Amino acid sequence: MPANIYRIALVCLIVIPALNACSHSEPLETAITSPVVSKAVPQTDQAVIADAVGQGTVGSSPLAWANPSTGSAGVIDQIDASSDGAQGCRSFVTSQQTLDGMTRFVGVACRSGNSWKMSSVPQ
């Protein structure tokens, strides 16, 4: 029986002061943080391809493109003046390697202000 009393006394001497330390009434000090700045919206593959078509020349040799925002890449094999009558538009044939696999498609890109945009969805 005396051994149990010693254990209870030992627990009281160790546990109770530890619990009191956890219930400290002073406010916690925290580090001051700066506001979170949102990152720029990553460019889509279509925007990167359209810009590459705009920077290339009609009839040029194959032109590589890559989008570091998505990890996609490809090669534009052909750039031609668009046959749909739109001024300043170019049709193209490109490959697109993504995490889902490799695709090849034909598209049309047109000048839009200081950049280029796809005017038709790749098929």
Secondary structure as GFF3:
##gff-version 3
##sequence-region A 1 123
A	DSSP	alpha_helix	2	22	.	.	.	ID=ss1
A	DSSP	alpha_helix	45	55	.	.	.	ID=ss2
A	DSSP	beta_strand	63	67	.	.	.	ID=ss3
A	DSSP	beta_strand	72	81	.	.	.	ID=ss4
A	DSSP	beta_strand	89	98	.	.	.	ID=ss5
A	DSSP	beta_strand	101	112	.	.	.	ID=ss6
A	DSSP	beta_strand	115	120	.	.	.	ID=ss7
###
